[in-house]
Amino acid sequence: MKVLAAMSGGVDSAVAAARAVEAGHDVTGVHLALSAKPGTLRTGARGCCTIEDAHDARRAADLMGIPFYVWDFAERFTEEVVEDFVAEYAAGRTPNPCLRCNERIKFEALLDKAIALGFDAVCTGHYARLAVVDGRPELRRSADLGKDQSYVLASLTADQLAHAMFPLGDTTKDEVRVEAAARGLSVAKKPDSHDICFIPDGDTQKFLASRMDTKPGLLVDDATGAVLGRHAGVHEFTIGQRKGLGIDGPAPDGRPRYVLALEPVSGTVRVGSAEKLAVTGISASDPITHVLLDGPVECVAQVRAHGGTAPAVAELVGGALRVQLREPLKGVAPGQAVAIYRPDAAGDLVLASATIDATS
């Protein structure tokens, strides 16, 4: 097959590309330039889209003897990921920019261009297992559960998955590093990227404040309605947050308070006890289904990229995915994704994914 290997400059995508070459595919490497000013992104080991990363990707491609290009996706990335991130926070929601990048950049913009240029598939270093069964792609958790990325890939459509390759799905991160060293790849010991690549200093609140109309508001006790303090804008908070609330002391019972709800129109941030964070019901929109859901299905629901799982019953109701958790989860917020899985011996199978609108 003619394969386009997305090479971030990290060890995972380099080994994935090397495996595609070794499998006999006609591989071309590509690095995505996602910022019009790459110097504003993190440098060294902290980012995933920096100038240094582009150089690392090129060196890896040269070692493999494959063609390599840098494609400018900065404008598309700004529109689809950065601006979406800001808009979601302005609406009092909690977005996942990595999920949005996979969905709209790597497997929409990149894949569309790859197909138009005659490539059969896009290869990435994601940790997830992919197979075709009865003509349909099946997405499963990675063998390395600690690195599993099926959650952020669950929003991809069947057609997108049909043109995807994840060569690292059956491998652990430690094994990938050993293999990279054996192949002579200079990124073998390169640390993983962390945090949000388009926020240079890691200060999300400052980043949001510089890009959105902030509205000061009140911190309100959810139980009594008492005003506990003031804040500069709901962008400073996330559901489940405990620290940095700007409240002088604990509740009368001596227990800490947590953010329970964000109301961007009024500017109100409601806080209360940890018990009120417990969620047992989720309603999510724009579902992407990977199997036929023709009734309630027993599953495992996941609401965060790492962790946040619980047994559940899910079904499609009126175009929405309704998930009833058998065990409560905390810190579940509108804007996050919920992915549902069916556990089995071959590795948890992704059934569907949707964007959380409401919880109960």
N, C-alpha and C positions, 0 to 999 in steps of 0.2 A: 504494500500500500504506500501511497504517497502521504507522508505524515509531516505535519507542522508541529514542532516541539516548542511550546512556550517555555522560555528559559528566563527565570527571574533573576538568576545570578546566585541562587542558593544551591545547597547540596542536593536537595530533593529533585528539583527539576533537571539538574545536570545528570543525575543517575537515571532518571526516567528517560531522558533523551538517549543516553548511552545504551540503555536496554532496548529501546526501539531500533537503534542502529544495529545492535547485535542480533535482533530478531529478523533482520533482513529487509526492513522497511527503507524506503527512500526518504530520508529525513532531512528537513531544513529547520534550522533553529531561528527563533525570533524572540527579541526582547521588546517588551512594550514600554515606550516612554510615556509615562502617565502624568508628567508635570511639565508645563511650559518653562518652568524655572527649576530644574532638577536640584539645584543647590538648596532649595527651600525644603526639600525632603530630608529625612534622617540620613545620616552618613554612617559609614562603618557597618557594624552588625545590627543596628537598630531598625533599619528600614527594609523595604523589599523592592523599591523602585528607584534607587539612587544611581548616580553616575558610576559609582564604584561597582554596583551590582551589574550594570551594563557591561563594564569591562570584564568582570568575573564570568559573565555568561559567554562573552566572545572568546575568552581564553579556553573555556570548556568546549565550545563548538570547534575551535581550531584543533584542539587535541583529538577530537573525534573525527576530524576531517570532513565536516559537513558545512554547507553554506550557512551564513548567519546574517541576519538583518535586524535593524532596529526600526520598529514601526511607531509612528507618532499617534498615540491615542489620547493625548492630553485633553483636547477639547471634549471628546466624548466622556472621558473619565470625570472631568469637572461637572458636566451636565448630569450624568447618570448616577454618579456616586457621591461626589462632594456636595452638590446642590441638593440632592435627595437627603443626605445626612442632615444638612442644616434645616431643610423644610420639615423633616420628621421631628426634630427636636423642638422646632417652633410650634408644632402642633401638639406638643406634650407627649410624643411617642418616643420609643427607644429603638433606633434602627441598628442593623448589623451591616456596616459598610463592607466587610469582607464577603458576606453572602451576596450583597448587591454587586460587588465587583465580579465575582464568579459568574453571576447570572447575566449581567448586562454587558460586561466587557469581554471576559475570557470565553464565554460560551454564547455570546450573541454577536457583538461587534467583531471579535477575532474570528470566531467560527464562520460567520457570514463571509468575511473576506477570504478566509482559507478555502471555503467551498467554491467561491467565485474564481479563485486562482487555480482550481483543479485539485486541491488536496482532498484526501479521503477522510482524514481525521486530525483532531488536535490532541496532542499528547501533553499531559501536565504531571507535576510531581505530587498531586493530591494523594492522600492516604484514604483510599476507598477501593472496594472491589466491584468490578463491572463485568457482567457476562450477558450473552444473548441467549434467551430461552424462548423457544417457540416463536422466534422472530421478534421478540421484544427485549429491550435491555433491562437487566435487573441490577439495581444498585444496592450494595450491601456494605456493612461496616468493614473497616480495615481489620486486618489481623492484629495490628498494633492498636488496641483500643485507646491507649493513651494519646495517640496521634490522629485518631479517626476524624476524618473530615466529611463524612457522608452527610452530616447535618447541613453544612453550608452548600452542598451539592444537590440536596434533595429538591430544591426549587427549579432544577433544570427539567426541561421537557423531554419526552421520550425521543424526539427527533435529535435534540442536542446530545443526549447520551449515546445515541446510535453513532455519532461521529466523534466520540470521546475515547481517549485511552488513558488509563491510570495504572501504569506498570508497577507501582509500588504497593498496591493493595494487599499483597500477601507477605509484606516485608516489615520488619520493625525499623525504627529510626537508627538504632545502634548498628543493625546490619547494613543499612544504607551508607552510613559513615565508613564502615569497614570496606565496603565495596568501592566507595569513592576513592579511598586511599589506595586500594589495590589497582584502580584504573589510572592513578596518577593525577586525579583531579585536585586542583589547588584549593577547592572549596570544601574538602573533606572535613575539616575541623571548623568551618565557618559557623558561628552561632546562629541560631534561628532568629528570624525577625520578630519584633514584639510591637504591641500597641498599634495605633492607627498611622499608616504611612504618610498621610497628607497633613498630619498635625506635627510640625517640626519639633516642638519642645514638649510634646505630650500633655500640654495644658488644654484640655478639651473645652473648659469653660471660657477661657480667653479666646480660643479660636471661634467658638460660636458667637460670643459677644461682639466680635469684630465683623460678623457677617449677617447678623439678624437684628431686627428691631426688638430690643429688650423692653420688658414691661415690669417695673417693680410691683411687688405684691406682698401678700401676707402669708405667714406660716400659721396654720390654724389647727388646733386640736380637733381631731375627727370626732371624738366622743362628746366633747362639751361645747365646741364652737369657739372656745377661748382663743384670742389672738396671742401667739407665743413669740412673734418676732416679725421682722420684715426681710425681704430679699430683693436682689437686683433683677431676677427673672427666673422663670421656670426651667430655663436651659441649664441652670446650675445644679439640677437635681435629677435623680433617676429613682424609679420605684425600688423600694427595698433599701435605699441609702440610709445609713445610720450616722456617719461622721460628717462634720462640716455643715450641720444644719443651721448653725447660728442661734441655737437656743441656749439660754444661760444654764439651765439645769435639767435634771430628769423629771419625769412625771411625778405627781404626788405620791405614787406608790413606789418611787425610787427606781423604776425600771426605765430603760432607754426607749426613745421614740424612733420610729422609722418613717420614711416617706411612703405614704399609702396611695396617694393620687395626685395628679398634676392637672390643673385647670388653666390652660393658657389664655382663655378669653378673659377671665376675671383676674388671672395672675395668682390664684390661690394654690398653695401647696398644703395638702392635708397630711398630717402626721399622726401616728398612733402606735399601739403596741405591736410586738412581733406577731402575736396571734392573728391580728387582722390582715397580715400579709398572706396568710394561707389561702391558696386558690385550689378549688376542686373542679371548676368548670371553665372551659375555654371555647370561645367562638372566634373562628378565623376565616378570613376571606381569600378570594383568588386562589383556591386550592389547585395544586398540581398533583394529579394522581398517577401512580406508577402501576397500580393494579386496579381491577374493578372493585369498587366499594358499593355493593348493592344492598347494604344493610349494616347494622352495627357490627363492628369487628373488634375483637380483643387485641390489644396492642401494647406497646411501650411508647409513651410520649416523651419527647425531648424538647426543651424550650431554650437551651443555651448550647453554644458550640461545644463546651466541655462540662458535662454535668447537667443537673436539672432534668432528671428522668424519673418517670413513675409509671406503673401499670395503669392502663386506661381502657375505656371503650370509646371508639370513635365512629362517626358516621357522617355522611353528607346529607345536609338538610337545607333545601332551598338554595343550593349553590354555595353554601358555607360548610366548613368542616367544624363539627361540634365534637369536642373531646371532654369526656367525663373522667376525671382522674380518680383512681381508686385510693391513692395516697396524696395528700395535699403537697403542693410545691409553693415555695416562697419566691418573691422577687420576679414574678411573671408580669410583664408589662405589654401594653399595646405597642405594636411596631415590631416586636420580636417575631421570629418564626417559630412555629411548632411543627416538628417532623414526627411522624408516627412510624413505628417499626413492628415487624412480626419476627419474634425470635425463632430461630431454628438452627439446626446443626451446621448448616453451611455458612452461618454468620447472619446477623440480623438484617432482614430484608426491608428496604425503605418502601413504605406503602404510599405515603403522601406527605405533602408539605403545604403550609398555608401561612398567611400573615395574621397575627393575633390582633383582633379588633377590641375584644372585651373579655373580662374574666369575672368569675363569681365564686 
